[in-house]
Amino acid sequence: LQTGELLRLVGGRFVTVGGADGLPPGKTLRLRTRQGKAVVETEGGIAVWSEGRFVADPALQPPTEPAGLTYAGTNGENSARWYRDDAGRAYRFEAGQLTQTVHLPGRYAYEDRSGRLWALQPTGGDLISLDRDGTRRTYGRDAGQVGLELFGRVEDPDGTIWFYSANGIARFREGRFRSFTAADGLPDNNIRTVFRDREGTHWVGSNTGLTRLVEPSIVSFTAAD
């Protein structure tokens, strides 16, 4: 929500979750699961949903940035984290050790389950991918361009990736993008988060509502619900 709170579906009704429930302050950046529990990342920290409230977990907090580098992203599956410099280089650290350096201009870095690295071009909003074998691809508007305001991503167990932004959702599956926008039934295009529950349903949170996405069905909820 724009208020900095979350909505939790309980018994068919939505319940607001906020600071009183342990939610770290600031804008929500990402929702994901870890060992069967919901994990929320906000501007104020990272916490795990446990026994009816969010609890901070020191093990999940981002480490101190290496000198001269800016935190760019993580792969979400292990301790590997990516940092970048102002010269367009990206650095992979795991367990505190530098393990890889690549030239990949962009202000965002994400390593998916296959080891492919993703970045967002600083101008134009194109997504760039870099495979383990060095193959580099650029995905522009025709392939599901997400724009300059990329808020995050969610990766399914089968490798499907959902990038969400101020322009809607760009789903990457089997080498191809498919976009979801207000024209497909979303309340609006400003997507703040996407969460995949244990049944495989994707919940999409936007500025004006919540959407349950089970392809091909898209069901949206607003304040009236």
C-alpha positions, 0 to 999 in steps of 0.5 A: 500500500502507499501507506507503507503497510501490507495486506494479508488475506485471512479467511477470505478477508484482507487484514492490514499489516503495519509497523505494530506487527513488526513490518520494517519502516519505508516502502516495500521493495520485495516479498518472497518466501524462505523455508516456507515463510514470507520474507519482506524487504523494505527501505528500513530492513528485512523481516520474516513472518513468524507466529503472527508478526514480522521478526527481524532476522540479522542473517538476512540483512545486506552486508556492508558495501565493499569500499567504492562499490554500490549494492546492486542485487542478489540471486536470492538462493545463496549468499552471493551478492552483486555490487557495481561501480561507476565504470559499468563493472559488476562484482559478485561476492560470495561469503565475503570473497570476490568470485566474478567480475563482468562488464555489465552497465546498469543500476540493477543486477540479479542472478537467476537460478540458471546463473544468468545475470540481469541488469537494467540499462541506465537509459532507455529501460532495456533489460540486458542478460548475460549467460554463463557462456558470455552470451549477451542479449538485450530485451527492448520494448518488443520483448517486454521492456519494463522501463526505468522504474524497475521495482523488483522480480520474483522467480518461480521454481521452474525458472519463470521470472516476473519483473515488475515496474511502473510499466506493469509486469514482464514475465520471462519464460522459455526465452520469451517475454510476455507483458501484463498491464492494465489492458489485461485486467490489472488495476493499474500499471504501477506494480509495487510487488509480486508474491507467489504463494505455496499454491503457485498463485501470483498476487500482484500489488499495485497503487490502486489494488491487488490482483490474483493472477492464475493464468489465464485468469486475472482477478483484481480487488480494490478498496471496495472489496 
